[in-house]
């Protein structure tokens, strides 16, 4: 039996015009903070969010705000590429 997982679209696209879905793993490059993070897109409090780490603190930020101010690239998703998040969860 084949398992099918439906992923909700955020309505947004990354730098390559790839549609971003809940559960996607994205690379976020922030030039203002001079850092790069890899994390998953998730739904919380009515918004699609992404965790941004600054110093030792983690903030959930709406993915739409991140796209406006930096570069975002879909590199996989949590179902087909869980290994992309292994270093994040450690």
Secondary structure as UniProt FT lines:
FT   STRAND          9..13
FT   TURN            15..16
FT   STRAND          19..21
FT   TURN            22..23
FT   STRAND          24..30
FT   TURN            31..34
FT   STRAND          35..44
FT   TURN            45..46
FT   STRAND          47..54
FT   TURN            55..56
FT   STRAND          57..62
FT   HELIX           63..69
FT   STRAND          71..77
FT   TURN            78..80
FT   HELIX           82..85
FT   HELIX           86..89
//
